[in-house]
Amino acid sequence: MESAWLESATAWISAHPTAAGALIFLIAFCDALVILGIVVPALPLLFAVGALIGLGHINGPYALVCATLGAFIGDGLSYWIGRRWGPQLRSRWPFSRYPQWLDSGESMFRRHGTKSIVIARFVGAVRPFVPAIAGMLHMPLRRYALPSLAACVFWSASFLAPGWVLGASYNAVAAVADRLAIVLGTLVVAIALVWACVLYTWRWFAAHADNLLSRALRWTRAHPHLGRYAAALIDPNRPESPSLVMLAACLLAISWAWFTLLASLLASGGPLAIDHRVHEFMWNLRNPLADRLMAALASLGDAAVLGPAAVVALGYLLWRRRWMAATHWVAALVFGLALTALLEQAIDMPRPPTAPEGFGFPSVAVTMSTIVFGFFAVLIARELPGRTRVWPYLVAGIVTTLLGFARLYLGAHWPSDLVGGTLFGILWLLMLGIAYRRHVARSFWMRPLAILFYGTFALAAVWHAPRSVDALLAKFEAATPTTVLAHEQWWQRDWATLPDQRNERDIRRRWPLDVQVAGPLEPLRARLVTQGWRVQPQADWVATVGLLDEDTPAREQPVLPATLDAHAETLLLLHDGRDGNEQYALRLWQAPAILNDGTPLWVGTTQTLRLSRPLDSAVLWLPEKDDGHAHALVKSALKDFESVESPHPASGAPVLRLRTAPATSGQ
């Protein structure tokens, strides 16, 4: 969160608090202004402002007042514009070109009256237009102003609150949850983007189907030789024609995108530059808590999960004697899998360094998930009423996103593998969808089929995921270090080549690595336990959720795990502090180097942890700036081992290195 741009922004805001209020006012004002409001991204901007409030860079009440005034004055100006121009506003650009903007606002206003002023505040598509409609219809100013002010107050508070809460709890959560918050946040953003893309693409095609159909008909008349092949898809006497045109348009667009991606990969001879950047970014987010969650999500594409759902759907179609639907369903699965496997063998794409054998271009799991859920959406969507037809496609998009993101996190694929698999899956299901829609006009009762398919998938996922997590994580363990150090040379001087702190972008999490250990950890663990230290097993999700239990004594609440170069902690030991709100910690990880005689090498950090209750909702042990007491306590407890302490040349901080077993002779 404390990236360079944010540091610059917070520094500027701290130096110009009044100007920050003016900026907040301007954001809310532009968002409320007719026309301009549809292009101003108020939600992410105010979320960022809220985060800065929580971090203490902006005064909260001041920001709330500025946002409220900006929204209220912007609404008022829109109201005045509507009242000043009246119905003539429709004849002026851009409303003359996009009349639906005012139509949607007027429809809401006539349906809800005064309440629409409050409702529209929270509906981005109509927010800038309802005040103008109120003015156009000569709503009395007295009736307009009070609901508008109330709506602006609630809107400002609602849009600032999420970021405010996040900012207030960020320091606490980031200090202990490490990269977990970034992983979950990135996953939520990915799902939201896919949701928006599917929803608005479907709505755009639904709104423009008739126009596309008429253009296609004109094209067939202008090109009689080629047009006769397209005419079969766009017979205006068939009610399915608009849907077929939508599928055909999507087919052309997806085909172009897929072949463009394939040509780029073949031309570059391997993964693109963005593949390497995204892979490195995701690999650096590895966290023990996120690992098991992502491994469970990555198993959604396994045959043990997709297979039962596909078989149950096929069985239902056969039982109902829907022979054509069953035939297309089998074709979607069998030929989709065969074509994907053939493509994977034909294209020799280097795998990510973290991916074992069997993970290539395109991703088979992502492709098959796209085909299974996508073609099932084609089967049942037309049986749904109105706007609910988009829901099967949204479900398909979410499942594919969860699967793809999890495999990207684990390092199983390049991003291009996932994008290529998704596009190829969509390409194949669109071709089948067009064929199915052209040959099948009979409707059927889809609710039992949907319940069986989605229910079987959910049950199979719940059963399979816990059983596959450990095996899947074993395939994607962080690589063994390749740097080899001679044992005695490490002891004498090469210890200084190991890092002196964690490699973190956030300076607050660059904990000093002030302990180095050669040898097995069991003697060290046993010695510390006799000195009053206690071993904490690695916290899992059950323990993490338990942090919200206010009845559990703080001393019994776990310290959340942390990683070093994608490695989870090997050992975490805790010792009571000087009071009930303090304790000391020793964390040890596998070192980023190995010794030539096979002796295990470890690096670690000593910390002072302070009890914190962010937002009064959880008990967290947070690392604070250490005064050296934890380091001294560890050094004293391990004095019986062969040890030496020297300042690290990079930081000057003392580093304790010790051996738990004698060095092997003959080095």
C-alpha positions as CSV (number, residue, x, y, z in Angstrom):
1,M,0.0,0.0,0.0
2,E,2.9,2.3,0.7
3,S,4.1,2.4,-2.8
4,A,6.0,5.3,-4.3
5,W,3.0,7.0,-5.7
6,L,1.1,6.7,-2.5
7,E,4.0,8.0,-0.5
8,S,4.1,11.1,-2.8
9,A,0.4,11.5,-2.6
10,T,0.3,11.3,1.2
11,A,3.3,13.7,1.5
12,W,1.5,16.2,-0.7
13,I,-1.8,15.8,1.3
14,S,0.0,16.2,4.6
15,A,1.5,19.4,3.3
16,H,-1.7,20.7,1.8
17,P,-4.7,19.6,3.9
18,T,-7.0,22.4,2.6
19,A,-6.2,21.6,-1.0
20,A,-6.9,17.9,-0.2
21,G,-10.4,18.9,0.8
22,A,-10.8,20.9,-2.4
23,L,-9.8,17.8,-4.4
24,I,-12.3,15.6,-2.6
25,F,-15.0,18.3,-3.3
26,L,-14.0,18.3,-7.0
27,I,-14.3,14.5,-7.2
28,A,-17.8,14.4,-5.7
29,F,-18.9,17.4,-7.7
30,C,-17.8,16.0,-11.1
31,D,-19.3,12.6,-10.3
32,A,-22.7,14.4,-9.7
33,L,-22.6,16.6,-12.7
34,V,-24.8,15.6,-15.7
35,I,-22.8,13.9,-18.5
36,L,-19.4,14.3,-16.7
37,G,-20.6,12.0,-13.9
38,I,-20.6,8.9,-16.2
39,V,-16.8,9.1,-16.8
40,V,-15.6,10.1,-13.3
41,P,-14.5,7.0,-11.3
42,A,-15.8,8.3,-8.0
43,L,-15.9,4.9,-6.2
44,P,-12.2,4.0,-6.4
45,L,-11.1,7.6,-5.8
46,L,-13.2,8.0,-2.7
47,F,-12.2,4.5,-1.6
48,A,-8.6,5.8,-1.8
49,V,-9.5,8.9,0.1
50,G,-11.1,6.8,2.8
51,A,-7.9,4.7,3.1
52,L,-5.9,7.9,3.6
53,I,-8.3,8.9,6.3
54,G,-7.8,5.6,8.0
55,L,-4.1,5.9,7.8
56,G,-4.3,9.3,9.4
57,H,-3.3,11.5,6.5
58,I,-6.7,13.3,6.1
59,N,-9.2,14.5,8.7
60,G,-12.3,12.3,8.5
61,P,-15.1,14.8,9.3
62,Y,-13.5,17.3,7.0
63,A,-13.3,14.9,4.1
64,L,-16.9,13.8,4.7
65,V,-18.1,17.4,4.6
66,C,-16.2,18.2,1.4
67,A,-17.5,15.1,-0.3
68,T,-21.1,15.9,0.7
69,L,-20.9,19.5,-0.4
70,G,-19.4,18.5,-3.7
71,A,-22.1,15.9,-4.4
72,F,-24.9,18.3,-3.3
73,I,-23.7,21.2,-5.4
74,G,-23.1,19.0,-8.4
75,D,-26.6,17.6,-8.1
76,G,-27.9,21.1,-7.7
77,L,-26.2,22.2,-10.9
78,S,-27.6,19.2,-12.8
79,Y,-31.1,20.1,-11.4
80,W,-30.6,23.7,-12.6
81,I,-29.5,22.5,-16.1
82,G,-32.6,20.4,-16.4
83,R,-34.9,23.1,-15.2
84,R,-33.2,25.7,-17.4
85,W,-33.3,23.8,-20.7
86,G,-36.3,21.6,-20.0
87,P,-37.3,19.2,-22.8
88,Q,-35.0,21.0,-25.2
89,L,-32.1,19.1,-23.4
90,R,-33.0,16.0,-25.3
91,S,-32.3,17.7,-28.6
92,R,-28.8,18.8,-27.6
93,W,-25.6,16.7,-27.9
94,P,-24.8,14.2,-26.5
95,F,-28.4,13.4,-25.4
96,S,-29.5,13.6,-29.0
97,R,-27.1,10.8,-29.8
98,Y,-27.6,8.9,-26.6
99,P,-31.2,9.4,-25.6
100,Q,-31.2,6.3,-23.3
101,W,-29.2,8.3,-20.7
102,L,-32.1,10.5,-20.0
103,D,-34.7,7.7,-20.6
104,S,-33.3,5.5,-17.9
105,G,-33.3,8.4,-15.4
106,E,-36.8,9.5,-16.4
107,S,-38.1,6.0,-16.0
108,M,-36.7,5.7,-12.5
109,F,-38.0,9.1,-11.6
110,R,-41.5,8.4,-12.8
111,R,-41.5,5.0,-11.1
112,H,-40.2,6.2,-7.7
113,G,-40.9,9.9,-7.5
114,T,-39.0,11.7,-4.8
115,K,-37.4,8.4,-3.6
116,S,-35.6,8.2,-6.9
117,I,-33.3,11.1,-5.8
118,V,-32.1,8.9,-2.9
119,I,-32.0,5.7,-4.9
120,A,-30.1,7.2,-7.9
121,R,-27.3,8.4,-5.6
122,F,-26.2,4.8,-5.3
123,V,-26.8,3.7,-8.9
124,G,-23.9,4.9,-11.0
125,A,-25.7,4.5,-14.4
126,V,-28.4,7.1,-13.5
127,R,-26.8,9.1,-10.7
128,P,-25.9,12.2,-12.9
129,F,-29.2,12.2,-14.7
130,V,-32.0,11.9,-12.2
131,P,-31.4,15.5,-10.8
132,A,-31.6,16.8,-14.3
133,I,-34.8,14.9,-14.9
134,A,-36.2,16.4,-11.7
135,G,-35.4,19.8,-13.0
136,M,-36.8,19.1,-16.5
137,L,-40.1,17.9,-14.9
138,H,-40.2,21.1,-12.7
139,M,-40.0,19.4,-9.4
140,P,-40.3,22.1,-6.7
141,L,-36.9,23.0,-5.3
142,R,-38.1,22.5,-1.7
143,R,-39.1,18.9,-2.4
144,Y,-35.9,18.3,-4.2
145,A,-33.3,19.9,-1.9
146,L,-33.8,18.0,1.3
147,P,-33.8,14.5,-0.1
148,S,-30.8,15.4,-2.2
149,L,-28.9,16.6,0.8
150,A,-29.7,13.5,2.8
151,A,-28.8,11.3,-0.1
152,C,-25.4,13.1,-0.5
153,V,-24.6,12.7,3.2
154,F,-25.3,8.9,3.1
155,W,-23.6,8.5,-0.2
156,S,-20.4,10.2,1.0
157,A,-20.3,8.2,4.2
158,S,-21.0,4.9,2.3
159,F,-18.3,5.5,-0.3
160,L,-15.6,6.7,2.2
161,A,-16.3,4.1,4.9
162,P,-14.8,0.9,3.2
163,G,-11.5,2.6,2.6
164,W,-11.6,4.3,6.0
165,V,-12.0,0.9,7.7
166,L,-9.3,-0.6,5.6
167,G,-6.9,2.2,6.2
168,A,-7.6,2.1,10.0
169,S,-6.9,-1.7,10.1
170,Y,-4.2,-1.8,7.4
171,N,-1.2,-1.3,9.7
172,A,-2.4,-4.1,12.0
173,V,-3.5,-6.6,9.3
174,A,-0.5,-6.0,7.0
175,A,2.0,-6.5,9.8
176,V,0.7,-10.0,10.6
177,A,-1.2,-11.2,7.5
178,D,1.8,-10.4,5.3
179,R,0.7,-10.9,1.6
180,L,-2.6,-12.5,2.4
181,A,-4.6,-9.3,2.2
182,I,-3.1,-8.5,-1.2
183,V,-3.9,-12.0,-2.5
184,L,-7.5,-11.8,-1.4
185,G,-7.9,-8.2,-2.6
186,T,-6.4,-9.0,-6.0
187,L,-8.8,-12.0,-6.3
188,V,-11.8,-9.8,-5.4
189,V,-10.7,-7.3,-8.1
190,A,-10.3,-10.0,-10.7
191,I,-13.8,-11.4,-10.0
192,A,-15.3,-7.9,-10.1
193,L,-13.7,-7.2,-13.4
194,V,-14.9,-10.5,-15.0
195,W,-18.3,-9.9,-13.5
196,A,-18.5,-6.4,-15.0
197,C,-17.1,-7.6,-18.4
198,V,-19.7,-10.4,-18.7
199,L,-22.6,-8.4,-17.4
200,Y,-22.1,-5.3,-19.5
201,T,-21.1,-7.2,-22.6
202,W,-24.3,-9.2,-22.4
203,R,-26.4,-6.1,-21.7
204,W,-24.7,-4.3,-24.7
205,F,-25.5,-7.1,-27.1
206,A,-29.0,-7.5,-25.7
207,A,-29.6,-3.8,-26.2
208,H,-28.1,-3.7,-29.7
209,A,-29.3,-7.1,-31.0
210,D,-32.0,-5.7,-33.3
211,N,-29.6,-3.1,-34.8
212,L,-26.9,-5.8,-35.4
213,L,-29.5,-8.0,-37.0
214,S,-30.7,-5.3,-39.4
215,R,-27.1,-4.5,-40.4
216,A,-26.4,-8.1,-41.0
217,L,-29.5,-8.4,-43.2
218,R,-28.4,-5.4,-45.2
219,W,-24.9,-7.0,-45.6
220,T,-26.5,-10.3,-46.9
221,R,-28.4,-8.3,-49.6
222,A,-25.4,-6.4,-50.7
223,H,-23.3,-9.6,-50.9
224,P,-25.6,-12.2,-52.3
225,H,-22.9,-14.9,-52.8
226,L,-21.4,-14.8,-49.4
227,G,-24.5,-13.6,-47.7
228,R,-26.5,-16.7,-48.3
229,Y,-24.3,-18.6,-45.8
230,A,-24.8,-15.9,-43.2
231,A,-28.6,-15.6,-43.9
232,A,-29.1,-19.0,-42.3
233,L,-28.1,-17.5,-39.0
234,I,-30.2,-14.3,-39.2
235,D,-33.6,-15.3,-40.5
236,P,-35.9,-12.6,-39.1
237,N,-38.7,-15.1,-38.9
238,R,-36.9,-17.1,-36.3
239,P,-37.0,-15.8,-32.7
240,E,-33.5,-17.2,-32.1
241,S,-31.9,-15.0,-34.7
242,P,-30.9,-12.2,-32.3
243,S,-29.2,-14.7,-30.1
244,L,-27.4,-16.3,-33.0
245,V,-26.2,-12.9,-34.2
246,M,-24.8,-12.2,-30.7
247,L,-23.0,-15.6,-30.7
248,A,-21.7,-15.0,-34.2
249,A,-20.4,-11.6,-33.3
250,C,-18.7,-12.9,-30.2
251,L,-17.2,-15.8,-32.2
252,L,-15.6,-13.3,-34.6
253,A,-14.2,-11.2,-31.8
254,I,-12.9,-14.1,-29.8
255,S,-11.4,-15.7,-32.8
256,W,-9.5,-12.6,-33.6
257,A,-8.3,-12.2,-30.0
258,W,-7.2,-15.8,-29.8
259,F,-5.3,-15.9,-33.0
260,T,-3.6,-12.6,-32.2
261,L,-2.5,-14.0,-28.9
262,L,-1.2,-17.2,-30.5
263,A,0.7,-15.3,-33.2
264,S,2.3,-13.1,-30.5
265,L,3.4,-16.1,-28.5
266,L,4.8,-17.9,-31.6
267,A,6.5,-14.7,-32.8
268,S,8.2,-14.2,-29.5
269,G,9.2,-17.8,-29.2
270,G,7.9,-18.1,-25.7
271,P,6.1,-16.3,-22.9
272,L,5.6,-12.5,-23.3
273,A,7.3,-10.0,-21.0
274,I,4.1,-9.4,-19.1
275,D,3.9,-13.2,-18.4
276,H,7.2,-13.0,-16.6
277,R,6.2,-9.8,-14.6
278,V,2.9,-11.2,-13.5
279,H,4.4,-14.6,-12.6
280,E,7.1,-13.0,-10.5
281,F,4.5,-10.7,-8.8
282,M,2.2,-13.6,-8.0
283,W,5.0,-15.9,-6.8
284,N,6.1,-13.2,-4.4
285,L,2.6,-13.2,-2.8
286,R,3.0,-16.8,-1.5
287,N,1.6,-17.1,2.0
288,P,0.8,-20.2,4.1
289,L,-2.7,-19.1,4.7
290,A,-3.4,-18.3,1.1
291,D,-1.6,-21.4,-0.2
292,R,-4.2,-23.9,1.0
293,L,-7.1,-21.7,-0.2
294,M,-5.6,-21.3,-3.6
295,A,-4.8,-25.0,-3.9
296,A,-8.4,-25.8,-3.1
297,L,-9.6,-23.3,-5.8
298,A,-7.1,-24.7,-8.2
299,S,-8.7,-28.2,-7.8
300,L,-12.0,-26.9,-9.3
301,G,-10.8,-27.8,-12.7
302,D,-9.9,-31.4,-11.9
303,A,-11.8,-34.2,-13.6
304,A,-13.0,-35.4,-10.2
305,V,-15.0,-32.1,-9.9
306,L,-16.0,-31.3,-13.4
307,G,-16.6,-34.9,-14.4
308,P,-19.5,-35.7,-12.0
309,A,-21.3,-32.5,-12.9
310,A,-21.0,-33.2,-16.6
311,V,-22.1,-36.8,-16.3
312,V,-25.2,-35.9,-14.2
313,A,-26.2,-33.2,-16.8
314,L,-25.7,-35.8,-19.6
315,G,-27.8,-38.3,-17.7
316,Y,-30.6,-35.9,-17.2
317,L,-30.7,-34.9,-20.9
318,L,-30.8,-38.6,-21.9
319,W,-33.5,-39.3,-19.4
320,R,-35.6,-36.4,-20.8
321,R,-34.8,-37.6,-24.3
322,R,-33.2,-34.4,-25.4
323,W,-31.0,-36.2,-27.9
324,M,-29.8,-33.1,-29.7
325,A,-28.8,-31.3,-26.5
326,A,-27.1,-34.5,-25.2
327,T,-25.2,-34.9,-28.5
328,H,-23.9,-31.3,-28.4
329,W,-23.0,-31.7,-24.7
330,V,-20.9,-34.8,-25.5
331,A,-19.3,-33.0,-28.4
332,A,-18.5,-30.0,-26.3
333,L,-16.7,-32.2,-23.7
334,V,-15.0,-34.8,-25.9
335,F,-13.9,-32.7,-28.8
336,G,-13.0,-29.8,-26.5
337,L,-10.7,-32.0,-24.5
338,A,-9.2,-33.6,-27.6
339,L,-8.6,-30.3,-29.4
340,T,-7.0,-28.8,-26.2
341,A,-4.7,-31.8,-25.8
342,L,-3.8,-31.6,-29.5
343,L,-3.1,-27.9,-29.3
344,E,-1.0,-28.4,-26.1
345,Q,1.1,-31.0,-27.9
346,A,1.5,-29.0,-31.1
347,I,2.6,-25.7,-29.4
348,D,5.9,-26.1,-27.6
349,M,5.6,-23.4,-25.0
350,P,8.2,-23.2,-22.2
351,R,6.6,-23.8,-18.8
352,P,7.1,-21.4,-15.8
353,P,10.1,-22.5,-13.7
354,T,7.7,-23.4,-10.9
355,A,5.4,-25.6,-13.0
356,P,5.9,-29.4,-13.1
357,E,5.3,-31.6,-16.2
358,G,1.7,-31.4,-17.5
359,F,1.1,-27.7,-17.3
360,G,1.4,-26.1,-20.7
361,F,-0.3,-23.9,-23.3
362,P,-3.2,-23.7,-23.2
363,S,-4.3,-24.6,-19.7
364,V,-6.4,-27.8,-20.0
365,A,-8.2,-27.2,-16.7
366,V,-9.2,-23.6,-17.5
367,T,-10.2,-24.5,-21.1
368,M,-12.4,-27.4,-20.0
369,S,-14.0,-25.3,-17.1
370,T,-14.8,-22.6,-19.7
371,I,-16.3,-25.1,-22.0
372,V,-18.3,-27.0,-19.4
373,F,-19.8,-24.0,-17.6
374,G,-20.0,-21.9,-20.8
375,F,-21.9,-24.5,-22.9
376,F,-24.1,-25.3,-19.9
377,A,-25.0,-21.6,-19.9
378,V,-25.9,-21.8,-23.6
379,L,-28.2,-24.8,-22.8
380,I,-30.2,-23.1,-20.0
381,A,-29.9,-19.4,-20.6
382,R,-32.7,-19.0,-23.1
383,E,-35.1,-20.8,-20.8
384,L,-34.6,-18.0,-18.2
385,P,-36.8,-14.9,-18.3
386,G,-35.4,-11.5,-19.3
387,R,-32.3,-10.2,-17.6
388,T,-31.8,-13.3,-15.5
389,R,-30.4,-15.0,-18.6
390,V,-27.0,-13.5,-17.9
391,W,-26.7,-15.4,-14.6
392,P,-25.3,-18.7,-16.0
393,Y,-22.7,-16.8,-17.9
394,L,-21.7,-14.9,-14.7
395,V,-21.4,-18.2,-12.9
396,A,-19.2,-19.5,-15.7
397,G,-17.0,-16.4,-15.5
398,I,-16.6,-16.5,-11.7
399,V,-15.7,-20.2,-11.7
400,T,-13.1,-19.8,-14.5
401,T,-11.7,-16.7,-12.8
402,L,-11.3,-18.5,-9.4
403,L,-9.6,-21.5,-11.1
404,G,-7.3,-19.3,-13.3
405,F,-6.3,-17.0,-10.5
406,A,-5.5,-19.9,-8.2
407,R,-3.3,-21.6,-10.8
408,L,-1.6,-18.3,-11.6
409,Y,-0.9,-17.9,-7.8
410,L,0.6,-21.3,-7.5
411,G,2.9,-20.8,-10.5
412,A,1.3,-23.5,-12.6
413,H,0.8,-21.4,-15.7
414,W,1.8,-18.2,-17.5
415,P,-1.0,-15.6,-17.8
416,S,-1.0,-16.3,-21.5
417,D,-1.7,-20.0,-20.8
418,L,-4.8,-19.0,-18.9
419,V,-6.0,-16.3,-21.4
420,G,-5.3,-18.7,-24.3
421,G,-7.2,-21.5,-22.6
422,T,-10.2,-19.3,-21.8
423,L,-10.3,-17.8,-25.3
424,F,-10.0,-21.2,-27.0
425,G,-12.8,-22.6,-24.7
426,I,-15.1,-19.7,-25.6
427,L,-14.3,-20.1,-29.2
428,W,-15.3,-23.8,-29.2
429,L,-18.4,-23.3,-27.1
430,L,-19.5,-20.4,-29.4
431,M,-19.2,-22.6,-32.4
432,L,-21.2,-25.3,-30.7
433,G,-23.7,-22.8,-29.3
434,I,-24.5,-21.5,-32.8
435,A,-24.9,-25.0,-34.1
436,Y,-27.2,-26.0,-31.2
437,R,-29.3,-22.8,-31.3
438,R,-29.9,-23.3,-35.1
439,H,-31.0,-26.9,-34.7
440,V,-32.9,-26.9,-31.4
441,A,-36.0,-24.7,-30.9
442,R,-37.8,-26.8,-28.2
443,S,-37.7,-25.4,-24.7
444,F,-37.5,-27.6,-21.6
445,W,-37.8,-27.2,-17.9
446,M,-34.3,-26.2,-17.0
447,R,-34.6,-25.8,-13.2
448,P,-34.0,-29.5,-12.3
449,L,-31.1,-29.6,-14.7
450,A,-29.5,-26.5,-13.2
451,I,-30.0,-27.8,-9.6
452,L,-28.4,-31.1,-10.5
453,F,-25.5,-29.6,-12.4
454,Y,-24.5,-26.8,-10.0
455,G,-25.3,-29.0,-6.9
456,T,-23.2,-31.9,-8.1
457,F,-20.3,-29.5,-8.9
458,A,-20.5,-27.9,-5.5
459,L,-20.6,-31.3,-3.7
460,A,-17.8,-32.7,-5.7
461,A,-15.7,-29.6,-5.0
462,V,-16.3,-29.8,-1.3
463,W,-15.4,-33.5,-1.3
464,H,-12.4,-33.3,-3.5
465,A,-10.7,-30.0,-2.5
466,P,-9.5,-31.1,1.0
467,R,-8.2,-34.3,-0.4
468,S,-6.2,-32.7,-3.1
469,V,-4.7,-29.7,-1.4
470,D,-1.6,-31.3,0.1
471,A,-0.6,-33.2,-3.1
472,L,-1.1,-30.1,-5.2
473,L,1.0,-27.9,-2.8
474,A,3.7,-30.5,-2.9
475,K,4.0,-30.0,-6.6
476,F,4.5,-26.2,-6.2
477,E,6.8,-26.0,-3.3
478,A,9.3,-23.2,-3.5
479,A,12.5,-24.3,-5.3
480,T,15.5,-25.6,-3.3
481,P,18.2,-22.9,-3.1
482,T,20.9,-23.3,-5.8
483,T,23.6,-21.1,-4.0
484,V,26.1,-23.4,-2.4
485,L,28.4,-22.3,0.4
486,A,31.3,-24.1,2.0
487,H,30.5,-24.7,5.6
488,E,33.6,-23.2,7.2
489,Q,33.6,-20.3,4.7
490,W,30.0,-19.6,5.7
491,W,31.0,-19.6,9.3
492,Q,34.0,-17.3,8.8
493,R,32.8,-14.8,6.1
494,D,30.1,-16.0,3.7
495,W,27.4,-15.5,6.2
496,A,27.5,-11.9,5.2
497,T,26.3,-12.8,1.7
498,L,23.0,-13.9,3.1
499,P,20.3,-11.1,3.2
500,D,20.2,-8.9,6.3
501,Q,16.4,-8.3,6.0
502,R,13.2,-9.7,4.4
503,N,12.8,-8.7,0.8
504,E,9.6,-6.6,1.2
505,R,8.4,-3.5,-0.7
506,D,6.8,-2.2,2.5
507,I,9.6,-1.0,4.8
508,R,7.6,-1.9,7.9
509,R,7.8,-5.6,7.0
510,R,11.5,-5.7,6.2
511,W,12.3,-7.5,9.4
512,P,16.0,-7.8,10.2
513,L,17.3,-11.4,9.7
514,D,19.5,-11.4,12.8
515,V,19.9,-15.1,13.3
516,Q,21.6,-17.8,11.2
517,V,21.6,-21.4,12.2
518,A,23.6,-24.4,10.7
519,G,22.4,-27.8,11.7
520,P,19.1,-29.5,12.7
521,L,16.6,-27.4,14.5
522,E,15.5,-30.0,17.1
523,P,18.4,-29.3,19.5
524,L,17.7,-25.5,19.3
525,R,14.0,-26.1,19.8
526,A,14.5,-28.3,22.8
527,R,16.9,-25.9,24.4
528,L,14.6,-22.9,24.0
529,V,11.6,-24.9,25.4
530,T,13.6,-25.5,28.5
531,Q,14.2,-21.8,28.8
532,G,10.5,-20.9,28.8
533,W,9.9,-20.6,25.1
534,R,6.9,-22.4,23.5
535,V,6.5,-23.7,20.0
536,Q,3.5,-22.5,18.0
537,P,2.2,-24.7,15.2
538,Q,1.6,-22.8,11.9
539,A,-1.8,-21.1,12.2
540,D,-4.4,-22.2,9.8
541,W,-7.7,-20.7,8.7
542,V,-9.6,-22.1,11.8
543,A,-7.1,-20.4,14.1
544,T,-7.2,-17.2,12.1
545,V,-11.0,-17.0,12.3
546,G,-10.6,-17.7,16.0
547,L,-8.8,-14.3,16.4
548,L,-12.3,-12.8,16.4
549,D,-13.2,-14.8,19.6
550,E,-13.1,-12.2,22.4
551,D,-13.5,-14.9,25.0
552,T,-10.1,-16.5,24.2
553,P,-7.3,-15.1,26.3
554,A,-4.9,-13.0,24.2
555,R,-1.9,-15.2,25.2
556,E,-3.6,-18.2,23.6
557,Q,-4.3,-16.5,20.3
558,P,-1.9,-17.5,17.5
559,V,0.7,-15.3,15.8
560,L,-0.1,-15.4,12.1
561,P,2.6,-16.9,9.8
562,A,4.9,-15.1,7.5
563,T,7.0,-16.1,4.5
564,L,10.5,-15.5,3.2
565,D,11.0,-15.9,-0.5
566,A,7.8,-17.9,-0.8
567,H,8.9,-20.3,2.0
568,A,6.7,-20.7,5.0
569,E,8.2,-20.5,8.5
570,T,9.8,-23.8,9.5
571,L,9.7,-22.9,13.2
572,L,8.0,-20.2,15.3
573,L,8.8,-19.9,19.0
574,L,7.2,-17.5,21.5
575,H,8.2,-16.3,25.0
576,D,6.2,-14.2,27.5
577,G,7.2,-10.5,27.6
578,R,7.5,-8.0,30.3
579,D,3.7,-7.6,30.6
580,G,0.5,-9.2,29.4
581,N,0.5,-7.2,26.2
582,E,4.0,-8.2,25.1
583,Q,5.7,-11.3,24.0
584,Y,8.9,-12.2,22.0
585,A,9.1,-14.3,18.9
586,L,11.8,-16.2,17.0
587,R,10.9,-17.1,13.4
588,L,13.2,-19.4,11.3
589,W,13.0,-20.1,7.6
590,Q,15.1,-22.2,5.2
591,A,18.0,-20.0,4.1
592,P,18.4,-18.9,0.4
593,A,21.6,-21.0,0.3
594,I,22.8,-24.5,1.2
595,L,26.0,-25.8,2.7
596,N,28.2,-28.1,0.7
597,D,28.3,-30.8,3.3
598,G,24.5,-31.2,3.5
599,T,24.1,-29.4,6.8
600,P,20.8,-27.6,6.9
601,L,21.0,-23.8,6.9
602,W,18.4,-21.5,8.4
603,V,17.9,-17.7,8.8
604,G,15.6,-16.1,11.2
605,T,14.4,-12.9,13.0
606,T,13.8,-12.1,16.6
607,Q,10.8,-9.8,17.3
608,T,9.0,-8.0,20.0
609,L,5.2,-8.5,19.6
610,R,2.7,-6.1,21.0
611,L,-1.0,-6.9,21.6
612,S,-3.4,-4.9,19.3
613,R,-7.2,-4.9,18.9
614,P,-7.8,-3.2,15.5
615,L,-11.4,-1.9,15.2
616,D,-12.1,-3.7,18.6
617,S,-12.9,-6.8,16.6
618,A,-9.8,-9.0,16.7
619,V,-6.8,-9.9,18.8
620,L,-3.6,-9.5,16.9
621,W,0.1,-9.7,17.9
622,L,1.9,-7.1,15.9
623,P,5.7,-6.8,15.5
624,E,7.0,-3.5,16.8
625,K,10.4,-1.8,16.6
626,D,12.6,-4.1,18.7
627,D,14.9,-2.6,21.3
628,G,17.2,-5.6,21.1
629,H,15.6,-7.4,24.1
630,A,14.3,-10.3,22.0
631,H,17.6,-10.8,20.3
632,A,19.5,-10.8,23.7
633,L,17.0,-13.3,25.1
634,V,17.6,-15.7,22.3
635,K,21.3,-15.2,22.5
636,S,21.3,-15.9,26.2
637,A,19.1,-19.0,25.9
638,L,21.4,-20.5,23.2
639,K,24.8,-19.7,24.8
640,D,25.6,-23.4,25.2
641,F,25.8,-23.8,21.4
642,E,28.9,-22.8,19.4
643,S,28.0,-19.3,18.4
644,V,29.4,-15.9,17.4
645,E,27.9,-12.5,16.8
646,S,29.0,-9.9,14.2
647,P,27.5,-6.8,12.7
648,H,26.2,-7.4,9.2
649,P,28.1,-5.3,6.7
650,A,25.0,-4.2,4.8
651,S,23.1,-2.8,7.9
652,G,25.4,-2.9,10.8
653,A,22.8,-4.8,12.8
654,P,24.2,-7.7,14.9
655,V,23.7,-11.2,13.5
656,L,23.9,-14.2,15.7
657,R,25.2,-17.3,13.9
658,L,25.4,-20.7,15.6
659,R,25.8,-24.4,15.0
660,T,23.6,-27.0,16.6
661,A,25.9,-29.8,15.5
662,P,29.7,-29.9,14.8
663,A,30.8,-29.2,11.3
664,T,31.6,-32.3,9.2
665,S,35.3,-32.9,8.9
666,G,37.1,-32.8,5.6
667,Q,35.7,-29.5,4.3
